[in-house]
Amino acid sequence: MLDAGLVEQVRPAEGADPLLEVSNLKTVFKTDEGTVVAVDDVSFEVGTGEVFSIVGESGSGKSVTALSLMGLIGGGRGEIAEGRILFQGRDLIAEGERRWRHLRGREMSMIFQDPMTSLNPVYTVGDQVAEVVRIHQDCTRAAAMESAIEMLARVGIPNPRRRAHEYPHQFSGGMRQRAMIAMAMIGQPRLLIADEPTTALDVTIQAQILELLADIRKDYGTSIILITHDLGVVAGFSDRVMVMYGGRVHEVGPTRDIYYHSRGPYTWGLLDTIPRLDRDPGLDLKPIEGSAPSLITPPPGCRFEPRCPYAQEICRTTRPPLIGNRPDRHLTSCHFAGEEDWPDRRETSTSSETTVRIGRKPGSEVLLEIDDLVKHIPITGGMVFNRRVGYVKAVDGVSLTINKGETFGLVGESGCGKTTMGRLIMRLLAPTGGRIRYAGHDVLRLKGGDLRSYRRKVQMVYQDPYASLNPRMRLRDIIAEPLRIHNEDTRAGIRRRVQYLLEVVGLDLSYGSRYPHELSGGQRQRIGIARALALRPELLILDEPVSALDVSIQAQILNLLSNLQKEFDLTYLIIAHDLAVVRHLSQRIGVMYLGRIVEMGDREEVYTRPTHPYSQALLSAIPIPDPDREKGRILRRLAGDPPSPSEPPPGCTFHPRCWKAEARCTAEIPGLEERTVNGSLSACHFADLLDSEATHK
């Protein structure tokens, strides 16, 4: 149990009255394997109008803490076993479900991680927002709908009166999240809990959502609990941060203290695993080795001890208390946090012994050449004749080359055509026009054995490893399958190759007998990489290879990919919307927008001196895990979502969202040309005027 005196020290920001007080919260779930203590003795406070962030890896207890606060732990197996939750001075646990039901939607609301699974697909968005009004207010259906339309307009839904009568599947991801925020805020609650509200969104939409939450806080005085694993998001948005690990509080304090004066080894690990735009991309990331502990049989002492490089005997046997190295402000659960000679994170994060330069200089031999590649997908309509009524211009005239041994990064928002490009290169889709040449051969003319040979040389690692691995096959059979299809070796030879690949991707040989559902997300991605390497390919297409992973696992996979490239002389095409990840691996970058490349060039030129306004907006939207730098950056906010690729705007397709657009942009399509002194190619009529306006210093 947490000492009562220490509970008293976990205070909200200075000058803020406590709206929420959580003391010794313990939430458990009964399972067939045993009791899972998902939240174990957690205490904190949230002040009125404060933004309080909870961070940590998956399984650390963040979301269960939020569900406990909302009284949504139930279903027979889950319960709040101990503790107090005081909201406006009243104990919600003691008063029970009736009090929670009165507060939910009126005084406290929650935004869930996946809006598509939270919104009812058979009701219009307007009806779902209006339902909250009708539950808590005595009003007519028409009045509730008017209130819903006003709130949809308030959160930035375009044409709210029309869009209120549409269904969730007709909204983009960003608009669905806005609809969820409208539903949560229509009762003007005093506390808003946002559980990973930007995880599945592009960086530009993420920036819009965070800006909206900041406006809500300012306009309504709402307290916000932000749950996330993205420490960049937290840096520029939060007043205080609580780091959770293994269901417990690892560290809590003001945001600047957590980032600049952290005393917790786990916090250091989280901060050091993140690919950052303000750091040298030629250095290895430092992942947190190992995996999160079982919450059925957790370690008896410090829960982070099995993964902590500083652990000593006392860490293995005794739970560390929350120690405050700044009275009433900053607490850390570590036996050594109060010692003067305890290492500072700034020293450990720059140690030359723990950072190794990665990457390799690519050759000048062209491996892959793409010329004016086009993929237009027909749209059909009509009940009887099913006539063609238009096209989705998924890829619209893309040209690029990739040299042997190079890593080429393709970035852009969702729907810009990145994944379609990868599938066209793999010959999983037939192009409408253009040319693809691989090692001098015309890929589009390959048939039969020649096409099979090409597919051995070009392999793909998919975004969702769970969806791309057969759930009914053991892992050794999944890796061996391409070897058997291509008659690569004898049964004994295939078995040796599978064992070798498991070792290469950092998995024990015993994993071969397991099924995909028995692995973590990072382990499944390693299996996907092993399978792609089975046929000794020359080119790997990496489609969002780390987007679904925790930051610590993400760092492990990125380091693995860097090492594999050197060991197997691989060429990479990495497709991602996370520009920091792409910068970490790539030598050259192509920025895509609505089926076209709008900027292309050397990594450092594109990232430090972007010439296209879309590139500038993407870069400025990426949060940096540094509070002071976040608040001092120049930001380029994009309004709205990208236009539909079935009805692209005339002229430059970016002009409806561009702050530099002029009459010429609406009529004339700019070609991808070398327009500036930095040597990059830019599809902008005014690229030479934008060269000095880089958004990252």
Buried (B, 14 or more C-beta within 10 A) or exposed (E): EBEEEBBEBBBBBEEBEBBBBBBBBBBBBEEEEEEBBBBBBBBBBBBBBBBBBBBBBBBBBBBBBBBBBBBBBEEEEBBBBBBBBBBBEEBBBEBEEEBBEEBBBBBBBBBBBBBBEBBEEEEBBBBBBBBBBBEBEEBEEEBBBBBBBBBBBBBBBEEBBEBBEBBBEEBBBBBBBBBBBBBBBBBBBBBBBBBBBBBBBBBBBBBBBBBBBBEBBEEBEBBBBBBBBBBBBBBBBBBBBBBBBBBBBBBBBBBBBBBBBBBBBBBBBBBBBBBBBEBEBEBBBBBBEEBBBEBEEBBEBBBBBBBBEBBEEEBEEEBBBBBBBEEEBBBBBBBBBEEEEBBEBEEBBEEEEEBEEBBBEBEEEBBBBBEEBBBBBEEEEEEEEEEEEBBBBBBBBBBBBBBBBBBBBBBBBBBBBBBBBBBBBBBEBEBBEBBBBBBEEEBBEBEEEEEEEBBBBBBBBBBBBBEBBEEEBBBBBBBBBBBEEBEBBEEEEBBEBBBEBBEBBBBEEEBBEBBBEEBBBBBBBBBBBBBBBBBEBBBBBBBBBBBBBBBBBBBBBBBBBBBBBEEEEBBBBBBBBBBBBBBBBBBBBBBBBBBBBBBBBBBEBBBBBBBBBBBBBBBBBBBBBBBEBBEEBEEBEBEBBBBBBBEBBEBBBBBBBBEBBEEEBEEEBBEBEEBBEBEBBBBBBBBEEBBEBBBBE
